[in-house]
Amino acid sequence: MSEPRHLPCTIFDHVVWGVRCGGGKLRRGAIALGECLLLFTSLDSVYEYLNGCPDRDAEELHAVVFSRNRREFGRRARQAAADGMIGALLDPRAGEGEAPFLRFARQNA
């Protein structure tokens, strides 16, 4: 995983994409801290990822909208955190294992 770096918050004002598997769940990645969603800041970056996935057809991977604006992103990120996701890897490339990491806020008990 890359060193953490500042991510411009303006990316959340636009469509953020995810990859849905045939089973209906969003594609996830694992880092030392736990499981993360794989999210993409453009449709081009989603398809670059999908084109590099050898399991694309077998897993029925396809691009889906994760959020359309900052408010929806926050809601979806909170739900993902409640489901056990610790954050997201943004614009990962298939097989490379490096991507900027966005930690989701911890849920208050």
N, C-alpha and C positions, 0 to 999 in steps of 0.2 A: 504494500500500500504506500502511496506517496505520502510525503510529509503533509500535515494539515496546512491548508492555505486559506486565505480569506476568499469567500465566494460572494460575488455581488448579489445583493438581495433582490435586484431587479429581475433576476432570472425567474423569480416566483410570480412576477406580474404577467408572465406569458405561459403558454402551454408547456407543461412538463409531461413527458411521456414515460411509459413503463412498458414492460414486456409481459404479456399474459401467456401462461402455459395452458395446454389443453385441459388440464384439470380445473382451470378457473383462477388459480392463484397467480399473483405477480411473481416474476422471477426474482430470486434472492441470491445474494452472495454471502460468503462467510469471511469474517476477518477475526483477528485474535479476540476482539471484544464481544463478538456475537454475530447474529444474522442482520444483514442489511438489505434493503430494497435496491434494485438496480433501476436508476432513473436517468432520464436523458433530456437535454435541454433543446433538442431539435429533432425533427423527423429524420434528417440525414444521419444524425449520430445513432438513432435507433436502428436504422437499416444497415449502417456500417457494422454495428454489433451483431445483428441478426445474420448478416451475410458471412460472418466469421464463426458462427456457431455450428459445429458439425451435427448437433442434435436438433437443429431447427425443425426439421420435418417430423422426426420421431416424437418430439415433445410438443408439437403443434404450437410453436412460438409465434406470436404476432404482436405488433405494436398496438398499444391502447393509450388513451389519454389518462394520465394520473390526476392532473389538475389543470384548470384553465386560468386561475388567478391566485393571488396570495392567500386570500381567505380560504379557498378550497384546498390549497396546498396545506395550510395549517390544520384544517380539519382532517384531511387524509393522513397527514403525518402523525397526528395525535392518535388516530385509530390504529395505524401501523405500530406505534409505540405500545399501545394497549395490547396488541396482538404479539408483542415480544420483540419487535424490530428495534434495534438500537440506533439506527440511522439509515442513511442512503449513500450509495456510491454513485457519483454523478458522471455520466458519459464514459462508463467503462468500455474498454475494447475487449472483445472476446479473446480469451487466452492470455492476456497480458498481465492480469493480476494487480494492476495499479489504476487508481482513480481517486479524484478528490472525495473526501469523506465528509458528510454532513451529519452531525450527531443530532438525533431528535431529543427534545426536552424530556426530562424524566417526568413521569406522571406522579402527582401527589397522591399519597394514600389516604 
